Amino acid sequence: MKYILVAGLITASVLIVGSTSNAHEKATGIVKERMLVMEKLGKSMKALARMMRGRDPYDTEKVSALARNLAYHGSSNLTKLYP
């Protein structure tokens, strides 16, 4: 019974992820811009988190560049994409 439940959850998650990624491929205009900005923010946050957790070597210049990226994309440049 446990295996059927786990298999069902895995199947459902694969279907959801598959349909979501398909919907993102068709995005245009401001929706596409939002998605791209969120992608950039996510990549910056992941890189910072890896350094802060000690998984990647701490690089002051890289932290500074990532912080500037977050400040630029996370400020009014992000909120203007949500009229």
Secondary structure, 3 states (H helix, E strand, C coil): CHHHHHHHHHHHHHHHHHHHHHHHHCCCHHHHHHHHHHHHHHHHHHHHHHHHCCCCCCCHHHHHHHHHHHHHHHCHHHHCCCC
